[in-house]
Every structure is written in C-alpha cells, then in structure tokens.
Amino acid sequence: MLKLRIYVLKSRLEELVSSLHSRGFLHITKTKEEGMPSALSPYYDSVSRYLNIFTPIAQELSIEPKAARELPTIRELLSLCEEKLSLVNKAKELLATINSLKEKEATLEEEAIISKKLVALGVDYKELPSSLEGAVIFGEPPKRAKAIVFREMLKTREATLILTKKGALQEFISKKEHIILPTSSPSFILANLEKDKKSISDDIGKAEKDLKQLKRELSDLPHLLYYLKVYEERGYTYSNIVQSKRFAVVEGWLPEKKKGAIDKLRDEFSSAIYVEVVDSGHGGEHDEAPVLIENAKPIKPFELGFSFSSLPRADELNAAFFYAFTFPFIYGMIIGDVGYSLIALIIAGILKNAFKSSKTIQQLSSIWQIAAIGGIVWGIAYDEWFGASHYFYIERLAEFGISFGIGAPLYIGFHRLTEFSLLLGITGIVGAIHLIFGNLLGAYEAYVHGHNKHTIAKLSWALAIASFVLAIASYLGVVDALMPSTLALFAGIAGIVYSEGIVGVVELPSLASHTASYFRIAAVGVAGVVLAELINESFFPSPDKGLILNIVMLIVFFALHSANAFVAAFESTIQGGRLHILEFASKFIKGGGKPYSPFTLHKEV
C-alpha cells in the first residue's frame, strides 16, 4: 500500500473530490495537519435537508434510488430538488390525508361491527330513559345483575343485556368483554355509519388517484435520490480533508498495483495539485494501512474465516491461503466418508443455486465443495462408504444374486470405532503439527518485523509442542526418545520463560490443552460413524423383506444418510473452523485490520 498526500488548490477541491469519487482508487483517511481545520462541504446541509424530505416519501411510494449515466453538478442538482420540492410536499400531504382517512375508515368499520351485533339482539332501546344506562356483555352474565339474557348465540357466545341506574354499570362490566349501549337505535346508527364509510371510501379513491398522477410527475425522483446520496457521501468526505485559505490536503491509501493512477491524476490537474508518497508499506502504529485481500478463486471462499474472527492487518500473513490447504485435510479427517462427501458436494451445489444473493452461503458451499476432496481421500483411507466398508456392499449385493466374483475385501481400511485409541493418537499428532506450523509462521512474521523476543517465543513454543508430544509417545512406548524429548521440552520452556516472562509461565498448561483440542476430530467423526452404522443395520434392504418393503427401506436409507451427511458436513466445518481460527491462526495473526474501502462512485450508495 502507498500512503498518498495530495495538495490541491482550494478552488479545485470540489473537482478533485469528484474525480477521486469517479476513479475509485483511494482509501481516504483523516488528514492530520496542525493549524489546518477540516469541515463538511458547503453544500452538505442542503443535500441532507433534501434527503430528509425526499427519502420518507420515496419509502412510502416504494421508490428506490436509481443510478443514471450523467451526474449533474451540485448547483444543477439543488436547482432540480427545489423544482420538485412542491410536488414532494404535495405527495406528503396526500399520503397524510390517505392515512388519516384509512384510520377513520377502520374506526367506522369497528363501530359498524358493534352496531351489527346490537341490531342482531333484536331490541330497540332508543327510548331508553335518561336515568338508565346499559351494556351488552358477552360470555357468562354477572350473578348479581338483574339482566335480560338472550339465548341466541353471537359468534358462539351468549349475549346478556344489562340495564342499571346511572353510575352503577361499571361494577358489572369491569374486566368483561362488553359493548356500551348507544343513546339511539343501532339500526339508525348503522345506516349512518355505512353512509360515512361510503363517503370516506370515495375520498380515499380520489386521493389515491391524485397520488398516482403525482407519482408519474415524480418519475425522476429515483435519480434525484441517487444524486443526493452521491453528493452526501462526497460532502461528508470533506470532514477528512484539511483546508487553508488557498489550498487543501487529502490523504489516503492506494494499492501499489494501481500507482499508475497517480500519473493520470497529475495529468488531469496539472499544476493545480501536488501528489506526494509519504509512506510505502504498512503504516505506523497509529496509521495502520487498510487491508486489500486478493486471493485466487479456489482460495477466496476461505476468507469466510475472517467473518468469525478478525481481518489480518496489512503487515500480517494471509491466513485464508493456509486455510485452503489445511482445512480440507482436517475437514476430511472428521467427515471421513466417501458417500457423505459426495452428498455434501450435491448439497453445496443446491445451496449455491438457491441462495445466489447470500455471500456467506456461497462461500460456505464453495468450501464444502473443495473440502469434499479431503473427505473422499480420508473416506477411502477409512474404507467408509455411507458408514460401511466396500466389502459390506459386495456381500449384501451377493445376497440379491449380484456377484462381482470378489471373495475377499480389496483392502482393509482404518476402522475408526475399533481403533479409536490409535485414532486419538493420530489426531494428537496432526494437532501438534498444525500448532507447530502456526508458531513457525508466527516466528517468521516476528522476524520480518524485527521483533527478536517474539521470534524466540514462537520458536520456543514450536519446540515445546513437538518435544511434549514426543515425550508422551516415548512414555507410552511408541518411540524410544524419552531423554532427548525431555531435554528439548525443558529447552522450549526456558525459551518461553525468557521471552514471555510470567505470561509464558501461566500459558504453559496450554501445551496439553491446545493439543488435546484436536481430539475433537476423532470424537465428532466417530459420532457420525455410529449413526451411519445404525442406519445400515436398520434400513439396508435384504432379500427376505419383499420388493415393496425393500423400495421403502432404500428410500429411508438414503434419506437418513443424507440427513446424517448434512449434519456431518456442518459439524466438520464448525469444528475444523474452530481449530483453524482459535488454535492455528491465533499463533501468527493478531487481527484488527481494516478493509481497503476506496472512495468510489461505483457501488451502492
């Protein structure tokens, strides 16, 4: 990354900002120049005002910002907005009128429903004495009330008419569903309500017709919204630019591969600007360069890991590159089934087509497709094909009279259930190698940046992990290297204490815990094997079941294996991802990087 400082005549600042926005190559940062203040652009308040007025109306009318080919000048834009302001205000008034009328219509509809219920009771109480008041209660009538009970049902509920003296009604209707009696006939009220509803409905229709016509007159509003958002972004960018009476200073980061844009900018503005490269690298401690992650197509999906941890800084290694090689290995070791890996491939393809707009699902599906290769390789090594060995299917097909002339297994795979202890040992070794590799990468990074103590620390951790695992293997009698491995372990611990001090001492137990984390490779994988074998034992067809039952069992067989394969693929991704992000990448990545985000017009604004 190149850190640029651009000096420009103040009279050409607006033109420069426009050019940078259109070219879209500079990641603009806050310029720090003592004695030179920054401020929003002169037109920012006007643009924000129009956006605040136009945006709510656009949302009500379901209008989205729409890009146009030519961007007007700010003066032309403000003039266009002023011309449309009266139409927008008129639309605002019409929308308010329509909403108000619809609220009245809803209220009248509720009153009409109540009046219909009262009419259905068949009692006309328009001559109700002024000394009395009444209500209709739905449900069980109050025991103490002298009431007329109507045995007809209204919406399956019994209605009770209660008449009391003024002021005594409340004690009977409290906490009950009720309708207070009006002072005139319900049928008369209902007739007036229908008239009022018809009048309001006509008013709504007329207002909506006027609004439809007004919407046609506002056909260019989507373009205006787009223009306003563009100028709002440009106006806000001014807050990162410092200015004096005569010139302004813009700072930002530029990818080295785009440094040719500097010459083009100089050609465009000639003597009006001066471009200076103030830093060529990753920036200082307080001026961190943005991160531009560029990976080959097969590696790009593994950038998903940054979503669950942190983006590497510009001066750190690209972890996605290493994920692309080690993740399929560990994923395959967990899922470890040829059939399940093929199902994962199919599921990944389905998800890719069904969720084309979701970047996360696209990345996850691509990871599954790439990692399935590891699953197939390990599945062959384990001799697992839908939870069973290849010879299992040869024997079962022979029962149906389908013979391949094979009387013995073609090869003996590594059965994870019967050789679980050995599997744990292998996963421990795999984990140790993974952790050592992570620490060696960390040592390389520290060495490149001149951090000698950190280099020693990472190398010491790598030595301690390797010698710890070798010492355990020697203790178990697998190898005969107890003395040299013990000496190497103490050397590693001494290096950790020397370079990290008390912090290193506190973290020494992680030698065992971090390595043991990789035992989940065996545990999760074996859980899937157990389920797969249960499915095979229960639902694999056999000649004595009959044709129809065998067809049903075959359907259930593949359905259950597909479900188990999906769970296995998901679990393999989660557990493999955890080991990479928390155990592996943490050894050489601190994170906290900020993505390269150029000031560009060519995006959704």
Secondary structure, DSSP 4 states (H G I P E B T S, - for coil): -EEEEEEEEGGGHHHHHHHHHHH---EEE----TT--B---TTHHHHHHHHHHHHHHHHHTT------SSPPPHHHHHHHHHHHHHHHHHHHHHHHHHHHHHHHHHHHHHHHHHHHHHHHTT---TT--TTEEEEEEESSPPTT--EEEEEEEETTEEEEEEEEETT-SHHHHTTS-EEEPPSS-HHHHHHHHHHHHHHHHHHHHHHHHHHHHHHHHTTTHHHHHHHHHHHHHHHHHGGG-EE-SSEEEEEEEE-GGGTHHHHHHHHHHGGGEEEEEEEESS--TTSPPPB-----TTTGGGGGHHHHS-PPPTTS--HHHHHHHHHHHHHHHHH--HHHHHHHHHHHHHHHHHTTT-HHHHHHHHHHHHHHHHHHHHHHHHT-BTTB-HHHHHHHHHHTT---S--S-S-----TTTTHHHHHHHHHHHHHHHHHHHHHHHHHHHHHTT-HHHHHHHHHHHHHHHHHHHHHHHHTTSSS-HHHHHHHHHHHHHHHHHHHTHHHHHHTTHHHHHHHGGGHHHHHHHHHHHHHHHHHHHHS--GGG-HHHHHHHHHHHHHHHHHHHHHHHHHHHHHHHHIIIIIIGGGT------B-----SSS--
